[in-house]
Amino acid sequence: MEKIFCLGLVMGAVGGALLVANSYKARSLVKKSQSEVMQKVNDMMDEKLQACSGGDSEKKSKKA
């Protein structure tokens, strides 16, 4: 059962890679989606860094 699942997973990944490699529309869709995900991750990291730096300044002001 596990072997069949792993084989299907590998076959699907190879099939998807071949589809993207041979189709301009699919390749452009993948690039667009990748850039959107990277932008969202960057925005989330910026928010977390701002929250962490804001939290540190609040702690310092409370100690003083």
N, C-alpha and C positions, 0 to 999 in steps of 0.2 A: 504494500500500500504506500509506504513512504517513498519507495524507489520510483513508483509510477508518478507520484506527486512531484518529486524532484525532477524527473525527466520532463514532465509537462511544463514545469516552471522554466527549465532551461530551454526547451523548444519554443515556448512563448517569448522568452527574452531574445532568442536568436531571430525568430520571425519578426518581432517588433523592430529589432535593429536593422534587419534587411529592408523592412518597409520604410523606415525613416531614411536609410541610406539611398534608396532608389526613388523617393518621392520628394519633390521640392516643397509641396504644400505641407507635408508632414514634418519635414526638416525645419521649415520656417515656423510652424506651430510649436515645435519643441523648443526652439530658440526663444520664441516669444514667451512661452510659459516659464522657461528657465529664468529669463530676465525678470519677470514679474515676481517669481518666488524669491529671487535674490534681493530684490528691492524691498519686499515685505520683511524679509529676515533682517536686512540692514535697518529698517525703520524700527523693528522690535528691539534690536540691540541698542539703538540710540536711545529709545525710551527707557530701557533698563539701566543704561549707563547714567542717564539723567536722574533717574529715581535713586540710584545708588549714591551719586554725588550729592544730591539734594538731601538724602538721609544723613550722610556724613556731616554736612554743614549744620543740620539741625541738632545732631548729637553734640557737636563742638559748642554750639551756642548755649545749650542747656548746661554743659559742664562749667562754662564761664560765669 
